[in-house]
Amino acid sequence: MSNFAAAVCNSSSEWSRLGYKHPFGDDFYSLRDYVPMRYDRETTLKAIDEVPDEVLREFYVFGDTEYIIKNLEDYTREGLQHICMWNATGMFDLEKTRSSYKVLKEVLAFVKG
């Protein structure tokens, strides 16, 4: 899967907790350190390519309808009471926008019962 660029903005401590080294260094903290103009295109794209799926899945829920619903059920068993869903697909792949909204509609139908 293509990596979600925002995952680069998770702090290095979160990456480390999952057993990974952050591409911007061991003490990277995005609110303090991430200034996009400080990184050239190649550095940024390389960092995005280094985002492991496990880091993505720790911070973002994505996939087909069944996978997302299973995740939400797991989170509910752990105490989840509220969700805020954001469909970011169109920012990365316009061709998948329609199908992603279909998935979101099915997930929301399940959530609403």
Secondary structure, 3 states (H helix, E strand, C coil): CCCCHHHHHCCHHHHHHCCCCCCCCCCCCHHHHCCHHHCCHHHHHHHHHCCCHHHHHHHCCCCCHHHHHHHHHHHHHCCCCCCCCCCCHHHHCHHHHHHHHHHHHHHHHHHHC
